[in-house]
């Protein structure tokens, strides 16, 4: 009898945990599983779908507008920060007046200096998103490889700071990123 009671208790607890799991998505409303497509579910949750473009170098690129200037950025989930290639900071109106400081960092190509800038605006697909600061660094090796192999002139990287702040969900199979501004 004690065993049956323990099994019933465990099953009831499992059902409660499963039900609570539906509510654990970043504080979002619970989504009941249906046969609806992923784009419909994401749209219902307030996300906007943006197509990614796979280039020959095997990078996924999106078009973003930084401080009113449009550029091409690699989506890099392994990069902690969103980075503009340092020679292009003037093009994106990232000036010394907006500089917040510098810090050293190590990249596969060696040691570099990261400069942080106050960011006035960032938009993707004509929708504004949040990112309080942008980093710049010398990305010559990456920019050069992508240009050489793909013929695409990238301006930088969209990193985890942007992806987390805007609750990004990436559908790698469909080359799509879903963003929701907080």
N, C-alpha and C positions, 0 to 999 in steps of 0.2 A: 504494500500500500504506500509506503513512504517513497518507493521508487516511482510509482505512477504519479504521485503528487509532485515529485521533483521534475518528472518529464513534462507534466502539464504546466508547471511553473516556468520551466525553461522555454517551452513553446510560446507561452504568453509573453515572456520577456523578449523573445526573438521577434515576435510580431510588433511589439512596442518599439523596439530598436529599429526595425525596418521602416515603420511608419515615421519615426523621427528622422530617419535618414533622408526622407523626401524633403524635409524642411531645412536641411543642413547646407544648402547650396548658397553660401555667402549671404545668408539672411533673406534670400529670395523666397517668394511664395512657392508653395509646393506645386509641382507639376505632376499630374497624374499621367502615367504611361498610356499612350494611345498609338494608333497606327499612323499618326500625323508625321509629316516629314520634319527633319531637323530644322530647315529654314523656317517653317511655320512655328515650331516650338520656340525657337530663338527669338523670332519677331514678337511673339506673344509675351515674351519675358523682357521686352524692351531693347533687344539687341539689334544692331544694324549690320548687315552682311556687306563685306568688302572683298572683291576678288583679288587674289594674289596672282602674280605673274611669275612663273618658273622660268629662269633664264638658263642658258646653256651651261653656266658654271654651277648649276644645281642649287642656286639660291632662290628663295621666294622674295619677290620685290613688291612693294606697294608704293603708291604715290601719296605723299603727305605734303601739306602746306605748313611751313614754319614761318611765323611772323609775316604772313602774306605772300611768301615765295614758295613756289611748288618745286619739289624735288623727288628723286627716286631713292628709296631706303630699303635695305635688306631687313627682313624680319628675322631677328636672332634671339631665340628663347634662351640661349646660353650667355647672352650679354647682360650684365647687370644694369647698364645704363644705355640710354639712347644717345647716340653720338653723331655729330656732324663732323665730316672730314675737315680738319683745321684750316686748310687753305680756302675753304668755302664759307667760313664763318661770316665774312663781310657780306657775302651774297644773301645770307639769311638774317641780316641785321643783328648779328650777335657781336656787340662791341665791347670795348674795355669798360664802358660805363655800366654795362650789364653783368660784368664778371663778378662772380661770387667767391672765387678762390681757385687754387690749383692743388693737385695732389699727384704723387707718383703712382704708377700702375705698371704691372708686368703683363705683356702680351706674348704670344708665341714668337713674335718677331723681335722681342727685346723689351727693354724698359722704355716707357713713354710718360709724358706728363698730360694729365687730364685737366682741362679748364672747365669750370662750371659757369653757366650763364643763366641769368633770369630770363625766362621765356614769356613772351607776351601772348602768343597764341599758337595752337597746333590744331590742324583739322585734317580729316581723312574723308574723302568722298563728300566734300562740302558740308561736313558736320564737325562742329567744334568738340574737342576733347580736352581733358585736363592733363597737364604735365607742367609742374611749376618751374622746372629748370631743364636745360639741355646741356650736354657735355660736348666738348670738342676734343679731338685728338688726331694725331697724324695716322690716317688709315691708308697711306699710300700703297702698302702691299696689297691689301684687300681690294681697294679701288682699281689698282692696276691689273690684278688677276681677273676681276670681273669684266673690266673693259676689254682686256685682251681675249678672253675666251668667249664672251657673250656680246661684245659690242655695246654694252649698256654702261652708261656713265652714272654710277651710284654716288649719292651725296653723303651717305652715312648709314647708320644702323638704327632700327627701332628695337629697343631692348626691353628688359623686364620691368623697368620703372614705368614705362608707358603701358605695357601689356597688363600689369597687375592693377595699376590705377584705373584703367578703363575696362577691367574685368574681361579681358580677351579670351575667346575660345577659338582655337584654330582647328579647322576641319582640313587636315592634310590631304585626304582623299579627293576632296572637291576643290582644293586650292582656294580656300575661303577663310577669312578671319571675321569673327563676330565681335563687335565692340559695343559696350554700353557705358556711356558717360555717367559718372557717379552723380 
